[in-house]
Amino acid sequence: MAFFNKFLKRRKTGEKSEASKKDEPIPTPEKKDAREARTVKFGVSPAIKRAHITEKSNSAGERGTYTFVVASQANKSEVKRAVEAKYGVLVRRVNVLSMPGKVRRRGRQVGWKSGFKKAVVVLQEGERIDTQ
């Protein structure tokens, strides 16, 4: 009970404890611009691994649509920034999809071909990328 008496004595005498400093203003952190506060998770090169070259992607490239294999953690905004920085083009739209892994057999042995994530990037009118 002696412990509670200590607090009661302070209350009666009007002493303020050092722990409660209600009179001092709380310092507020400086607000930064949204672009400065955000950290880039991947940077330019790790977000894009390579161009995904197939017959379908080559024919789509003529219409301003390009396909890239990207990092598995990359999202649309990171892919957009990476393509714009690496190739110096303006991106209109990005679609991201995860390709599933597939079972592959070699005789009696069964194995897995790992999946990957790819991004389909549509550029603004008049923009082109040389993927060869």
C-alpha positions as CSV (number, residue, x, y, z in Angstrom):
1,M,0.0,0.0,0.0
2,A,3.0,2.3,0.4
3,F,3.3,2.4,-3.3
4,F,-0.1,4.0,-3.8
5,N,0.6,6.5,-1.0
6,K,3.4,7.9,-3.1
7,F,1.0,8.9,-5.9
8,L,-1.6,10.2,-3.4
9,K,1.0,12.5,-1.8
10,R,1.9,14.0,-5.2
11,R,-1.7,14.6,-6.1
12,K,-2.4,16.4,-2.8
13,T,0.8,18.6,-2.9
14,G,0.4,19.5,-6.6
15,E,3.7,18.0,-7.7
16,K,4.0,17.0,-11.3
17,S,5.8,13.9,-12.2
18,E,8.6,14.0,-14.7
19,A,7.0,11.4,-16.9
20,S,3.9,13.5,-17.8
21,K,5.0,16.6,-19.6
22,K,1.7,17.9,-21.0
23,D,2.8,21.5,-21.2
24,E,5.5,20.9,-23.8
25,P,4.5,20.8,-27.4
26,I,5.0,17.6,-29.3
27,P,7.5,18.1,-32.2
28,T,5.9,17.2,-35.5
29,P,8.1,15.6,-38.2
30,E,8.6,17.6,-41.3
31,K,6.4,16.5,-44.2
32,K,8.3,15.4,-47.3
33,D,7.1,15.3,-50.9
34,A,5.5,12.0,-51.8
35,R,8.1,11.3,-54.4
36,E,11.0,11.9,-51.9
37,A,9.4,9.8,-49.2
38,R,8.9,6.7,-51.3
39,T,11.9,4.4,-51.6
40,V,12.4,2.5,-54.8
41,K,12.3,-1.2,-54.1
42,F,14.0,-2.5,-57.2
43,G,15.6,0.3,-59.1
44,V,15.7,0.3,-62.9
45,S,17.4,-2.9,-63.9
46,P,16.3,-5.5,-61.4
47,A,12.5,-4.9,-62.1
48,I,12.9,-5.9,-65.7
49,K,14.8,-9.1,-66.3
50,R,14.6,-9.4,-70.1
51,A,12.3,-9.0,-73.1
52,H,9.9,-11.9,-73.7
53,I,10.5,-12.7,-77.4
54,T,7.8,-14.9,-79.0
55,E,6.0,-14.7,-82.3
56,K,3.0,-13.2,-80.6
57,S,5.0,-10.6,-78.8
58,N,6.9,-9.7,-82.0
59,S,3.7,-9.1,-83.9
60,A,2.3,-7.0,-81.0
61,G,5.5,-4.9,-81.0
62,E,4.4,-3.4,-84.3
63,R,1.3,-2.0,-82.6
64,G,3.3,-0.5,-79.7
65,T,2.8,-3.4,-77.2
66,Y,5.9,-5.0,-75.7
67,T,6.3,-8.0,-73.3
68,F,8.9,-8.3,-70.6
69,V,9.8,-10.9,-68.0
70,V,9.9,-9.0,-64.7
71,A,10.8,-9.8,-61.0
72,S,8.3,-11.8,-59.1
73,Q,7.8,-9.0,-56.6
74,A,7.5,-6.2,-59.1
75,N,4.1,-4.3,-59.4
76,K,2.7,-2.2,-62.3
77,S,4.0,1.1,-61.1
78,E,7.6,-0.3,-60.7
79,V,7.5,-1.8,-64.1
80,K,6.2,1.4,-65.7
81,R,9.0,3.5,-64.0
82,A,11.7,0.9,-65.0
83,V,10.6,0.8,-68.7
84,E,10.4,4.6,-68.9
85,A,13.8,5.0,-67.3
86,K,15.6,2.2,-69.2
87,Y,14.2,2.9,-72.7
88,G,13.3,6.6,-72.5
89,V,9.7,6.1,-73.7
90,L,6.2,7.1,-72.3
91,V,4.1,4.2,-71.1
92,R,0.4,4.3,-71.4
93,R,-0.6,1.1,-69.7
94,V,0.9,-2.0,-68.0
95,N,-0.7,-5.4,-67.5
96,V,1.0,-7.8,-65.2
97,L,0.4,-11.6,-65.1
98,S,2.0,-14.6,-63.4
99,M,2.7,-17.5,-65.6
100,P,2.3,-20.9,-63.8
101,G,5.0,-23.5,-63.6
102,K,4.6,-26.5,-65.8
103,V,5.3,-30.3,-65.3
104,R,8.1,-31.5,-67.7
105,R,9.0,-35.1,-68.2
106,R,12.3,-36.6,-69.5
107,G,11.6,-40.3,-69.8
108,R,10.4,-41.6,-66.4
109,Q,11.7,-38.6,-64.5
110,V,9.2,-35.9,-63.7
111,G,10.3,-32.3,-63.0
112,W,8.9,-28.8,-62.8
113,K,9.7,-25.8,-65.0
114,S,9.4,-22.8,-62.7
115,G,6.8,-20.1,-63.4
116,F,7.6,-16.4,-64.0
117,K,5.9,-13.0,-64.0
118,K,5.5,-11.1,-67.2
119,A,4.4,-7.6,-68.0
120,V,2.6,-6.4,-71.1
121,V,3.5,-2.7,-71.7
122,V,1.5,-0.5,-74.0
123,L,3.4,2.6,-75.1
124,Q,2.0,6.1,-76.1
125,E,1.3,6.7,-79.8
126,G,4.5,7.1,-81.8
127,E,6.8,5.5,-79.2
128,R,9.0,2.5,-80.1
129,I,11.4,0.1,-78.4
130,D,14.2,-1.8,-80.2
131,T,14.1,-5.2,-78.3
132,Q,16.5,-7.1,-80.7
